Amino acid sequence: MKVSVLMPTYNDEKYLGEAIESVLVQEGIDVEVVVVNDGSTDNTDEVIKRFKSRKIIYVKQENKGQLNALFTASRYLTGDFVCLFHSDDLIVNKNSFVKNVDFILSNNLDGCYGDYVKIDETGNEKGLLEVPKRLKTQDTLKLLLLKGSNFIGDHFFVTRFAFYKSVLTNYVIWNMPYWFYKNKNQLKILNLKYNPEPWYKYRVHSENYVHSEIGKLEIFNGVARTIVTLSNYYNVIPLPYQKKLPVQLYKLPFTNRSLKEFQVYALLKSLLKKYSIKKQDPYFNAVLNSYRFKSNELVNLDPEEVKSIPILLGKDARLFFTKLREKFKLYENLIEKATHGKFTVCVDKRFERKLNSIRRFLNINFDIRAG
């Protein structure tokens, strides 16, 4: 049995060597660690090259963001099990992997999850970050009520089959929690079980990307997509769930919005407050307003422009918001139109699926009229 460890890294020279070492010392099971250097500008390259182990697969790419680095890493994995391991974190001990594998096999699972051991910048343990002890299909409703926040964490440890069935598409490609997926238009979840023995040490420090403005924007893009996706399956406004919803939900008039649009708007508005996101970037206003208002504007798209524009996926959010916005005029045009409310795009039928993907990436609410 082999565990493939997917490790994206960016400017983590301070912690990277220790992180790799905590993988290489794993006992009782074969391991490989696929390290993807996502355009680091520090001494990351030198740190990795100090290791002479054949268990390390090292790939360098230009800076495209963590999920794109994970997508690159997924092309090299050969293990029976796959896990995500950030380059500033640690494995609890040298037996953690084999215990996870035994736990999964003995319970016939798709994977396992557990509590996180919190550590500070110097590696000192600072208690546990506890997660729910059970996971069931109905927890997709809980996920919606929590505004798309993955309450069991993103650091998956799953079988190779489960990785390709759900994790690669839902998490790596579309930046949503890895453990649920759609099957024949029904919501399903992976067969995961809580392992009472923590395996992951999560380092909390000021340089965590979630504290940066671009990090918040990337998070918003993913959790907003989760809210929009799950709102196709749940109406959470009626009792018994409304007490758990943000107070803004009761204060807004319905006007002519559909119930789903009303629900999405209320949850997204609350989401901005939850992550202390300010509205300076017009993207946030565009997403919210497209569910809040209706502009009745018809936007006719040039077929040649649509044909030439690349499709962006959830994993491309950081790349888009940091480097590509000026080049992707079609995307920017749709964002600008959405600031005035929901609109209709008229497009050649050949490009209907492409516009659906663009809409899913932007999380913007617009109708598509194909002809």
Secondary structure, 3 states (H helix, E strand, C coil): CEEEEEEEECCCHHHHHHHHHHHHCCCCCEEEEEEEEECCCCCHHHHHHCCCCCCEEEEEECCCCHHHHHHHHHCCCCCCEEEECCCCCEECCCCHHHHHHHHHHHCCCCEEECCEEEECCCCCEEEEECCCCCCCCCHHHHHHHCCCCCCCCCCCEEEHHHHHHHHHHHHHHCCCCCCEEEECCEEEECCEEECCCCCEEEECCCCCHHHCHHHHHHHHHHHHHHHHHHCCCCCCCCCCCHHHCCCHHHHCCCCCCCHHHHHHHHHHHHHHHHCCCCCCCHHHHHHHHHHHCEEEEEEECCHHHHHHCCCCCHHHHHHHHHHHCCCCHHHHHHHHHHCCCEEEEEECHHHHHHHHHHHHHHCCCEEEEEC
